Amino acid sequence: MALTHFDGKGDAHMVDVSDKPVTSRVATAKTQIKMQRETFDIITEGRAKKGDVMGVARLAGIMAAKRTADLIPLCHPLPITKVSVELTPDPELPGLQIEATVKTTGQTGVEMEALTAASVTALTVYDMAKAVDKGMEIGGLRVVLKDGGKSGRYEAE
């Protein structure tokens, strides 16, 4: 199996998707942000000085999905039809579980958009809560679902 973002000479290039059929595509990515119990309580109880941490982070993730092609050099700009970002408090971490799902109808998939949405959501949580917890840890970023296109369906175990 070859890496598709390199040409025959080994130079990076944007993959030509013009011959691919337009199909319905979806991708879901997950990550988590672990924090101190006090930080978790501040966020989940809505006591953060900067405001609604989860609400702002959700909007940041949605915006990030729409700007992925501006951030990742070889990504195609895509007509995104849906972005959803869910932040679920997890007292066992303690922290937040983040899941981002992106949909499009196009010639290439939206895995990068889902990964970008999830990561920027976590980064926004960090930014809004760093005054009380600089040791927060973001981890486990991965694609858990991809469907549509030639390669079909992928689901993480």
KENU-968898 format. One line per 4 residues: number of its first residue (from 1); their letters; for each residue x negated, y, z of N, C-alpha, C. Coordinates in steps of 0.001 Angstrom, whole numbers, plus 524288, in hexadecimal, padded with zeros to 5 digits. Layout:
<recs>
NUM> A> X/Y/Z/X/Y/Z/X/Y/Z ~ ...
</recs>
This chain:
<recs>
1> MALT> 7FCB4/7FB6B/80000/80000/80000/80000/7FC80/804DE/80000 ~ 7FDAF/8089A/7FC8D/7FA89/80D5B/7FC0F/7FD3D/811F1/7FEAE ~ 7FA24/815AF/80063/7FC47/81A8B/80278/7FE2C/81DD2/7FDE4 ~ 802FB/81FB0/7FE28/80561/8224A/7F9B1/803CC/82801/7F914
5> HFDG> 80184/82A58/7FD02/80034/82FE4/7FCB4/7FAAD/830EA/7FAA3 ~ 7F858/82CF5/7F82C/7F331/82D8F/7F5C6/7F37C/82BA8/7F02A ~ 7F0F5/82E8A/7ECAB/7F0F6/82CEA/7E72D/7EC82/82917/7E62F ~ 7EBBD/82791/7E149/7E7BD/823C6/7DFD6/7E23B/82568/7E140
9> KGDA> 7E149/82A79/7E1A2/7DC19/82C78/7E316/7DB7A/82D08/7E8FF ~ 7DF9E/82C23/7EBEA/7DF5D/82CB1/7F18F/7E0CE/8321B/7F37C ~ 7E2B3/83575/7EFF0/7E454/83AB9/7F177/7E9ED/83AAB/7F373 ~ 7EAF3/83DD6/7F775/7F045/83E52/7F97E/7F3BD/840EA/7F568
13> HMVD> 7F899/83EFA/7F4FE/7FC5A/84152/7F162/801DE/84057/7F358 ~ 8057D/8438C/7F179/80AF7/842C5/7F2BA/80D11/83E7A/7EF27 ~ 80FA1/83AA1/7F169/811B7/83639/7EE77/815F7/83825/7EAB8 ~ 815D5/8364A/7E5EE/819CE/837A3/7E209/81E8F/83430/7E2FA
17> VSDK> 822E7/83692/7E493/827AB/8339A/7E5A2/82BC6/8346C/7E166 ~ 82A37/836E7/7DD16/82E0E/83859/7D913/830C2/833AC/7D68F ~ 82E52/82F1E/7D682/830C3/82A7E/7D42F/833E6/82745/7D821 ~ 833C7/828CF/7DD0D/836B4/825F0/7E106/83C7E/82772/7E0C3
21> PVTS> 83FE2/823AE/7E1D1/8457B/824FD/7E1CD/846EF/82834/7E6A8 ~ 84AED/82B5F/7E621/84D0C/82E50/7EA8C/85066/82A8C/7EDB4 ~ 84F06/829D1/7F2AA/8520A/82656/7F60F/852D6/828E9/7FB59 ~ 8567D/826DB/7FE41/85778/8289F/80392/85321/82684/8070E
25> RVAT> 850DE/829E5/80A40/84C75/8285B/80D8F/84D32/82A6E/8130E ~ 84B32/8277E/816D4/84B84/828FF/81C4C/8469F/82723/81F16 ~ 844F6/82A12/82303/840A7/8285D/82661/841A6/82A53/82BE7 ~ 84015/82723/82FA6/8406F/82890/83528/83B18/827DA/837A1
29> AKTQ> 83977/82BC1/83A9E/83488/82B7B/83D7D/8359E/82C70/84340 ~ 83249/82A33/8467E/832C7/82AD7/84C28/82D90/82C7B/84E75 ~ 82DE0/82F33/852C2/82960/83073/8560B/82B6A/8314E/85B90 ~ 827E8/8325C/85F1F/82983/8338A/8647C/825C1/8377C/866CC
33> IKMQ> 827A4/83A43/86AB5/8244A/83DC9/86DA1/824FB/83C99/8736B ~ 820A2/83B38/875C6/8207C/839C3/87B4A/81EC7/83E82/87E6D ~ 82116/83F36/8830E/81FFF/843D9/88639/82083/84297/88C06 ~ 81F0F/84661/88F34/81FB9/845D1/894D7/8258F/845C3/89624
37> RETF> 826F1/84332/89A5C/82C6E/842DD/89C0B/82ECB/84856/89CB3 ~ 82BD7/84BF6/89EF0/82DCE/85147/89FBE/82F22/853D8/89A81 ~ 82BD5/85313/8969E/82CC0/85545/8916B/831A2/852DE/88F03 ~ 83226/84DC4/88F7A/836BF/84AF5/88D96/83BB3/84D3D/88FFC
41> DIIT> 83B92/84E17/8951C/84022/8503B/897D9/84166/855C2/895F5 ~ 83D68/858F6/89550/83E3C/85E57/89370/840DC/85E49/88E15 ~ 83EF1/85AF9/88A8A/84118/85AB6/8853E/846A2/8588D/88540 ~ 84774/85435/887DE/84C94/851A8/887A9/850BB/8549A/88AC0
45> EGRA> 84F1A/857BA/88E82/852D3/85AE0/8918A/85387/86054/88F34 ~ 850C3/8618A/88AF4/8515C/86690/8885A/84F17/86B26/88B55 ~ 84AE6/86A2F/88E41/8489A/86E4F/89179/8439B/8709E/88F31 ~ 8425A/86F84/88A49/83D85/87183/887F0/83E00/87760/886FF
49> KKGD> 839D8/87A41/88821/839EA/87FEC/8878B/83A97/8819E/881DF ~ 838C4/87E68/87E2A/83933/87FCB/8789F/83E89/87E67/8765B ~ 841E6/87BE4/87964/8471E/87A9E/87777/8480A/874D1/876BA ~ 84BAA/8738E/87339/84D5C/86E33/8722F/8491F/86B4C/86F23
53> VMGV> 845BC/8688E/871E8/84144/865ED/86F85/842FA/86200/86B5F ~ 846AB/85EA9/86CB1/84841/85A9E/868F2/84B0D/85CF2/86439 ~ 84E30/860ED/864FC/850E7/8636E/860A9/84D29/86620/85CE8 ~ 8496E/86902/85F12/84596/86BB1/85BC9/84222/867B7/858FA
57> ARLA> 8408B/863A1/85BB8/83D38/85F96/85957/84013/85CD7/854E8 ~ 84523/85BD2/85598/84845/8595B/85174/84847/85CC9/84C93 ~ 8492E/861DA/84D3B/84928/86570/848C1/843C9/865B2/84631 ~ 83FAA/865A8/8494F/83A5B/865BC/8472B/8395A/860E6/843DB
61> GIMA> 83B29/85C62/845AB/83A80/8578C/842B0/83D65/857B0/83D86 ~ 8422B/859C4/83D96/8453A/85A3E/838C8/84273/85DE0/834F5 ~ 840A2/8624E/836E3/83DD1/86605/8338E/838D6/86397/8315E ~ 8361B/86098/83492/83134/85E26/832E0/8321C/85A47/82E76
65> AKRT> 83644/8573A/82ECC/8376E/8537D/82A9F/837F8/85655/8256C ~ 83A77/85ADC/82585/83B57/85DDD/820BA/83657/86055/81EA3 ~ 8324B/860BC/821E1/82D64/86342/82048/828E1/85F67/81F99 ~ 829F9/85A60/81F99/825E1/8566A/81F63/8223A/85720/81ABB
69> ADLI> 8245D/85837/8162E/82111/858D2/8117E/81D58/85D78/811FA ~ 81E9B/86137/81561/81B17/865A9/81652/81696/8642E/819F6 ~ 81735/85FEF/81CD6/81357/85E5D/820C2/80FE9/859CF/81F17 ~ 8121E/85611/81C45/80F56/85161/81AA5/80DFA/8521D/814DF
73> PLCH> 80903/8528E/81385/80767/85445/80E4C/809B6/8514E/809AA ~ 80A79/84C3A/80A06/80C29/84940/80570/811E6/8479C/805A0 ~ 814D5/849D2/80946/81A71/848B0/80995/81D6B/84BC5/8057B ~ 82168/8493E/8034D/824D9/84BDB/7FF94/828E9/84F0A/80299
77> PLPI> 82A3A/853B4/800C8/82EAF/85676/80317/833A9/85389/8019E ~ 836F0/8527A/80570/83B89/84F36/80487/84094/8520B/805F2 ~ 844C7/850BA/8033B/849E3/852DE/804A8/84C32/84FAF/8092C ~ 84AFF/85135/80DDA/84CD0/84E4D/81273/852AD/84F1D/81311
81> TKVS> 85576/84ACC/813DD/85B22/84B1C/8146F/85CE6/84ACE/81A1C ~ 8598C/848CE/81D98/85AEE/84882/8232A/85605/847DE/82669 ~ 855F4/84A8D/82AD8/851E8/849BE/82ECE/854AE/8497D/8340C ~ 85398/8456E/83700/85594/8453B/83C5B/8510A/84402/83FFD
85> VELT> 850F8/846A6/8446A/84CE6/845DB/84851/84F98/84500/84D8B ~ 84E5E/840A1/84FF9/8509C/83F58/85518/84C4A/83F2F/85925 ~ 84D2D/841CF/85D7F/84998/841AA/861F1/84C7E/83F00/86667 ~ 84A53/83AB1/86846/84CDB/837A6/86C65/8496B/837AD/87141
89> PDPE> 84B66/839DA/8758F/8485F/839AB/87A69/84771/83400/87C0F ~ 84297/832DB/87D9B/8411A/82DA3/87F54/83E83/82E1E/884A7 ~ 84188/82D53/888D7/83F5A/82DF9/88E1B/83AFA/82A22/88F67 ~ 83AB6/825C4/88C90/8369D/821E7/88D8B/83141/823D8/88BD6
93> LPGL> 830FF/82729/887C6/82BE8/82916/885E9/828FE/82C23/88A29 ~ 82ABF/83027/88C7E/82F2E/83361/88B0A/82DDE/836AD/88643 ~ 831F9/837CC/88330/83136/83AF4/87E88/835C8/83A94/87ADC ~ 834C8/83BAE/875EA/838E3/83BBA/871FB/83782/83804/86D80
97> QIEA> 83B4B/834F5/86BE5/83AE2/831CD/8672D/83D0F/83524/862C3 ~ 83A58/83557/85E63/83BEB/838A3/859FF/83C9B/8353A/8552F ~ 84104/83600/85280/84220/8331F/84DB2/843F7/836FD/8498F ~ 84178/836EC/8450D/842DC/83A62/840BC/84447/83724/83BF8
101> TVKT> 848B5/83861/83995/84A74/835B6/834E2/84B39/839B9/8308E ~ 8492B/83879/82BFB/8497C/83BFB/8277A/84BB4/838E5/822DD ~ 84F35/83B7A/81FF0/8518D/83913/81B48/850BA/83C9E/81692 ~ 8507C/83A2C/81200/85044/83CF3/80D0D/8525A/83968/808C7
105> TGQT> 8536F/83BB8/80465/85454/838CF/7FF9A/85027/83AD1/7FBE1 ~ 84C57/8377B/7FAB8/847F9/83954/7F79F/844AC/834EE/7F583 ~ 83FEC/83665/7F3D1/83C67/832B3/7F14C/83803/830D4/7F4D4 ~ 837E1/832C0/7F99B/833E8/830FC/7FD57/83632/83136/802D5
109> GVEM> 833CA/82E5D/80667/835F1/82DB4/80BA3/8350B/83242/80F50 ~ 8376F/831F4/813DD/83749/8362C/817B8/834A7/83487/81CDC ~ 83112/830BD/81C84/82E49/82F23/8213D/82B27/833A3/82396 ~ 82876/83692/82048/8253E/83AD9/8224B/8288E/83F14/824D1
113> EALT> 82D25/84007/822AA/830A9/843EB/824ED/83296/8422D/82A4D ~ 833CA/83D23/82ADA/83586/83B1D/82FEA/8311A/83B4E/833EC ~ 82C61/839C9/8324C/827DE/83A07/835D0/826AC/83FA6/83771 ~ 82707/84340/833C8/82601/848BE/834F5/82A1A/84ADB/838BC
117> AASV> 82F04/8498D/837CD/83337/84B57/83B40/83261/84961/840D4 ~ 8312D/84461/84162/83069/84224/8469A/82BBC/8449F/84955 ~ 8276B/84542/8467D/822B5/84765/848FC/8235F/84D1F/84A77 ~ 825C2/85040/84719/82682/855C8/8485F/82A71/8566F/84CD3
121> TALT> 82E3B/852F8/84D25/831D6/85312/85198/82EC8/85252/856A8 ~ 82B60/84E63/856C2/82835/84D63/85B72/82486/851F3/85C97 ~ 82221/85417/85886/81E9E/8588E/85946/8217D/85D46/85B79 ~ 82654/85E02/859EA/82969/86264/85BE9/82AC1/86197/861A6
125> VYDM> 82BFE/85CC9/8632A/82CD5/85BAB/868BC/827EC/85D16/86BC0 ~ 8236A/85B60/869B6/81E78/85C9D/86C50/81DD1/86289/86CD4 ~ 81E9C/86556/86897/81DED/86B01/868A2/82171/86D9D/86CA7 ~ 8263C/86BE5/86D08/829F6/86E71/87089/8291E/86D08/87647
129> AKAV> 82664/868B4/8774F/825C0/86700/87CBD/82014/8670C/87E96 ~ 81C71/868B8/87B44/816E2/86875/87CAD/8156E/86BE3/88155 ~ 81881/86FDA/88271/81762/8733C/886EC/817A5/87038/88C0F ~ 81ADE/86C14/88C36/81B58/86905/89103/818A9/863B4/890A7
133> DKGM> 81722/86211/88BE2/814DE/85CD3/88B4B/81171/85C8C/8866B ~ 80C7B/85DBF/8870A/808E1/85D88/88297/8073D/857EE/88146 ~ 80873/85441/884A6/806D3/84EDB/883DF/80AC9/84B6A/8811F ~ 80ED4/84DBA/87ECB/812AA/84A83/87BFF/80FF1/84773/877AB
137> EIGG> 81202/842D9/87693/80F95/83F5D/872BC/81384/83DD7/86E93 ~ 81232/83EDF/869A6/81577/83D69/86535/8132D/83868/862E3 ~ 81686/83495/861DE/81476/82FB2/85FC1/81882/82C67/85D04 ~ 8168A/8284D/85A7F/819ED/8246A/85810/81C95/8262B/8531A
141> LRVV> 81A8B/82A23/8507A/81D06/82C0A/84BAB/81CD3/827CC/8477B ~ 82175/82672/8455D/821A5/8224B/8416B/826C1/82284/83E5F ~ 82694/82057/839B0/82B56/81F9E/8369B/82DDC/81A93/8387F ~ 832D9/81AD8/839DA/8359D/8162D/83B9E/83994/8143C/837A7
145> LKDG> 83AD9/81791/833CE/83E76/81606/82FA8/83D38/8191B/82ABC ~ 83D3F/81664/8265B/83CBD/818D4/82139/8401F/81597/81D9A ~ 84377/81838/81A9E/846CA/81559/816FF/8477E/81881/81201 ~ 847D5/815AF/80DAA/84895/81818/80891/843A6/817CE/80556
149> GKSG> 8443B/81842/80047/83FC1/8181B/7FCD1/83E16/81299/7FB85 ~ 839D3/8123F/7F885/837DC/80D47/7F671/8364D/80973/7FAC9 ~ 833F3/80B74/7FEF3/8320C/807F6/8030C/8365F/80622/806B8 ~ 83B0E/8083F/8062C/83F72/80654/8093E/83F65/807F2/80EE2
153> RYEA> 8411E/8046D/81237/841F2/80590/817BF/83D4D/803C3/81B0C ~ 83BE0/8070E/81ECA/837E9/805BF/822B5/83A38/8070E/82804 ~ 839DB/8037A/82BA4/83B67/8047C/8310A/83709/8028D/83492 ~ 83551/805F2/83820/8314B/80468/83BDE/8337E/8005C/83F9B
157> E> 83015/7FD16/8417D/831C2/7F90C/84533/832A7/7FB58/84A87
</recs>
